[in-house]
Amino acid sequence: MLEYIAFDADDTLWHSEAHFGEAQAQFRLLMQQYLNGSYEDRYLQETEQRNIQHYGYGVKGFGLSMIETALELTQGRISPEHIRFLVNLTKELLAAPVRVLPEVEAVLDELSGDYPLMVITKGDLLDQETRFLRSGLSEYFRCLEVVSEKNPFTYSRILRRHRIRPERFLMVGNSLRSDIWPVLEIGGQAVYIPAPGAQEPLPMDDSTPGQYVRLGSIGQLPEWLEARLLAA
């Protein structure tokens, strides 16, 4: 019997990566003006990875990484107008409409009557709280947990605080690395619903405890839960 079901937010409940992709495309065009078309996306990605320890995950860190990358690649030649452009691009990302993914609201409406639900998501606290409220989905959840990193320690801490036994906890998300593997490591259950076109690492080796279920869409979740309950 499940005591709690948790959902990831970005690209599990609402669109996220598409907004970043659009911003990266605009940044690419800007850098190509300065670098005679020789810009590569890995430059920004490397800066982001380097800055996670300072800024964490989220739009603000992404915006600061764009500015830092631009300054480095242009050796400080980037104009104040283009710096302002990057600042405004970051603000546009923060204000972007929250587009809930298909089937999400119907699934939450169905499940919230039978299970307590929570959201566990990485990112900036203010940004994710704002998105959560603007999504129109907050009525279906008991709580929102915004964390700087998703690892076994983080999940264990959340479960202890809410007095949830790991074996009766189910995490639903689109990332094997942050939504699935850490939950399995602490003895929890997990459902993996990949985002379209997502590139994920290979499954864990056989020595890792637990297994996850992979579904094609979130719309299949209620049926899977019902079948699981009947089988039990």
C-alpha positions as CSV (number, residue, x, y, z in Angstrom):
1,M,0.0,0.0,0.0
2,L,1.4,3.4,-1.0
3,E,1.5,6.1,1.6
4,Y,2.6,8.9,-0.8
5,I,3.1,9.6,-4.5
6,A,5.6,12.3,-5.5
7,F,6.0,13.9,-8.9
8,D,8.9,15.7,-10.5
9,A,7.8,19.1,-11.9
10,D,9.9,20.2,-14.9
11,D,9.0,18.1,-18.0
12,T,7.0,15.8,-15.9
13,L,4.1,18.1,-15.0
14,W,4.8,21.0,-17.2
15,H,7.1,22.0,-20.2
16,S,10.5,23.3,-19.2
17,E,13.3,22.1,-21.6
18,A,11.6,23.7,-24.6
19,H,11.9,27.2,-23.0
20,F,15.6,26.7,-22.3
21,G,16.1,25.4,-25.9
22,E,14.6,28.5,-27.3
23,A,16.8,30.7,-25.2
24,Q,19.9,28.7,-26.1
25,A,19.0,29.2,-29.8
26,Q,18.9,33.0,-29.3
27,F,22.2,32.9,-27.4
28,R,23.7,30.8,-30.2
29,L,22.8,33.4,-32.8
30,L,24.2,36.2,-30.7
31,M,27.5,34.5,-30.1
32,Q,27.8,33.6,-33.8
33,Q,27.8,37.3,-34.6
34,Y,30.9,37.8,-32.4
35,L,32.7,34.5,-33.3
36,N,32.1,34.4,-37.1
37,G,29.8,31.4,-36.8
38,S,32.3,29.2,-34.8
39,Y,30.2,29.0,-31.6
40,E,29.4,25.6,-30.1
41,D,26.6,24.9,-27.6
42,R,29.1,23.0,-25.4
43,Y,30.6,26.3,-24.3
44,L,27.5,27.4,-22.4
45,Q,26.9,23.8,-21.1
46,E,30.4,23.7,-19.7
47,T,29.9,27.0,-17.9
48,E,26.5,25.8,-16.5
49,Q,28.1,22.7,-15.1
50,R,30.9,24.7,-13.6
51,N,28.4,27.0,-11.9
52,I,26.0,24.5,-10.5
53,Q,28.0,24.6,-7.2
54,H,27.5,28.3,-7.0
55,Y,24.0,28.9,-8.4
56,G,22.3,25.5,-8.3
57,Y,19.8,24.6,-11.0
58,G,17.3,27.1,-12.5
59,V,16.7,30.0,-14.7
60,K,18.8,32.5,-12.8
61,G,21.9,30.3,-12.9
62,F,21.3,29.8,-16.6
63,G,21.1,33.5,-17.2
64,L,24.3,34.2,-15.2
65,S,26.0,31.4,-17.1
66,M,25.0,33.0,-20.5
67,I,26.5,36.3,-19.5
68,E,29.7,34.7,-18.2
69,T,30.1,32.6,-21.3
70,A,29.5,35.6,-23.5
71,L,32.2,37.7,-21.6
72,E,34.7,34.8,-21.9
73,L,34.2,34.0,-25.5
74,T,34.2,37.6,-26.7
75,Q,37.1,38.5,-24.3
76,G,34.9,41.3,-22.9
77,R,34.0,42.7,-26.3
78,I,30.2,42.0,-25.9
79,S,28.3,45.3,-26.0
80,P,26.3,46.6,-23.0
81,E,23.2,46.3,-25.2
82,H,23.8,42.6,-25.7
83,I,24.4,42.1,-22.0
84,R,21.0,43.8,-21.5
85,F,19.5,41.5,-24.1
86,L,20.7,38.4,-22.1
87,V,19.3,39.9,-18.9
88,N,16.0,40.4,-20.5
89,L,16.1,36.9,-22.0
90,T,16.5,35.6,-18.5
91,K,13.5,37.6,-17.3
92,E,11.4,36.3,-20.2
93,L,12.3,32.8,-19.1
94,L,11.2,33.5,-15.6
95,A,7.9,35.0,-16.8
96,A,7.2,32.3,-19.5
97,P,3.8,30.8,-19.4
98,V,3.6,27.5,-17.5
99,R,2.3,25.0,-20.0
100,V,1.0,21.9,-18.3
101,L,1.7,18.7,-20.2
102,P,-1.1,16.6,-21.8
103,E,-3.1,14.3,-19.4
104,V,-1.4,15.7,-16.3
105,E,-4.4,17.5,-14.8
106,A,-6.8,14.6,-15.4
107,V,-4.4,12.1,-13.8
108,L,-3.8,14.3,-10.8
109,D,-7.5,14.8,-10.4
110,E,-8.1,11.1,-10.4
111,L,-5.2,10.2,-8.1
112,S,-5.5,12.9,-5.5
113,G,-8.8,11.3,-4.3
114,D,-6.9,8.1,-3.4
115,Y,-3.4,9.1,-2.6
116,P,-1.7,12.1,-0.9
117,L,0.5,13.8,-3.6
118,M,3.6,15.9,-3.4
119,V,6.0,17.6,-5.8
120,I,9.7,17.2,-5.4
121,T,11.7,19.4,-7.8
122,K,15.1,21.0,-8.2
123,G,15.7,24.6,-8.9
124,D,15.4,28.1,-7.5
125,L,12.8,28.3,-4.6
126,L,11.1,31.5,-5.7
127,D,11.0,30.4,-9.4
128,Q,9.6,27.0,-8.7
129,E,7.1,28.2,-6.1
130,T,5.8,30.7,-8.6
131,R,5.6,28.2,-11.4
132,F,3.8,25.8,-9.1
133,L,1.1,28.4,-8.3
134,R,0.8,29.6,-11.9
135,S,0.4,26.0,-13.2
136,G,-3.0,25.7,-11.6
137,L,-2.1,22.3,-10.2
138,S,-1.4,23.2,-6.6
139,E,-4.9,22.1,-5.4
140,Y,-4.0,18.5,-6.1
141,F,-0.9,18.4,-3.9
142,R,-0.3,18.3,-0.1
143,C,3.1,19.9,-0.4
144,L,5.9,21.2,-2.6
145,E,9.5,20.4,-1.9
146,V,12.1,22.5,-3.8
147,V,15.6,21.1,-3.4
148,S,19.1,22.0,-4.6
149,E,20.0,18.4,-5.6
150,K,18.1,15.1,-5.8
151,N,20.2,12.3,-4.2
152,P,19.5,9.6,-1.7
153,F,20.2,11.9,1.2
154,T,17.7,14.5,0.0
155,Y,15.0,11.9,-0.5
156,S,15.6,10.3,2.8
157,R,15.4,13.6,4.6
158,I,12.1,14.4,2.9
159,L,10.6,11.0,3.8
160,R,11.8,11.3,7.4
161,R,10.2,14.8,7.7
162,H,6.9,13.5,6.4
163,R,7.1,10.2,8.2
164,I,6.9,8.1,5.1
165,R,8.4,4.7,4.8
166,P,10.6,4.3,1.7
167,E,8.9,1.1,0.6
168,R,5.6,2.8,0.6
169,F,6.8,5.9,-1.4
170,L,6.5,6.2,-5.2
171,M,8.4,8.8,-7.2
172,V,7.3,9.7,-10.8
173,G,9.7,11.6,-13.0
174,N,11.4,12.0,-16.3
175,S,15.0,11.7,-15.2
176,L,16.7,8.4,-14.3
177,R,19.6,10.2,-12.7
178,S,17.6,12.4,-10.3
179,D,14.0,11.0,-10.1
180,I,14.5,7.3,-10.3
181,W,18.0,6.0,-9.2
182,P,18.3,7.8,-5.9
183,V,14.8,6.7,-4.8
184,L,15.6,3.0,-5.6
185,E,18.8,3.3,-3.6
186,I,16.8,4.1,-0.4
187,G,14.3,1.4,-1.0
188,G,11.5,3.4,-2.6
189,Q,9.5,2.8,-5.8
190,A,9.8,4.7,-9.0
191,V,8.0,5.2,-12.3
192,Y,10.0,6.6,-15.2
193,I,8.2,8.6,-17.9
194,P,10.8,9.9,-20.3
195,A,10.3,13.3,-21.9
196,P,10.1,13.2,-25.7
197,G,13.6,13.2,-27.2
198,A,15.3,13.0,-23.8
199,Q,18.8,11.6,-23.6
200,E,19.3,9.6,-20.5
201,P,22.2,7.5,-19.1
202,L,22.1,3.7,-19.3
203,P,20.1,1.8,-16.7
204,M,21.8,0.9,-13.4
205,D,23.8,-2.3,-13.2
206,D,22.5,-5.5,-11.7
207,S,24.1,-4.8,-8.3
208,T,21.8,-1.8,-7.7
209,P,18.8,-2.6,-5.5
210,G,15.2,-2.2,-6.9
211,Q,13.7,-1.8,-10.3
212,Y,11.7,0.9,-11.8
213,V,8.7,0.8,-14.1
214,R,8.8,2.7,-17.4
215,L,5.5,4.1,-18.8
216,G,5.0,5.8,-22.2
217,S,2.9,8.7,-20.8
218,I,1.6,10.0,-17.5
219,G,-1.9,9.0,-18.7
220,Q,-1.0,5.4,-18.1
221,L,-0.2,5.9,-14.5
222,P,-3.7,5.4,-12.9
223,E,-4.2,2.2,-14.9
224,W,-0.9,0.8,-13.8
225,L,-1.6,1.7,-10.2
226,E,-5.0,0.0,-10.3
227,A,-3.5,-3.1,-11.9
228,R,-0.8,-3.2,-9.2
229,L,-3.3,-2.8,-6.4
230,L,-5.5,-5.7,-7.8
231,A,-2.4,-7.9,-8.2
232,A,-1.4,-7.2,-4.6
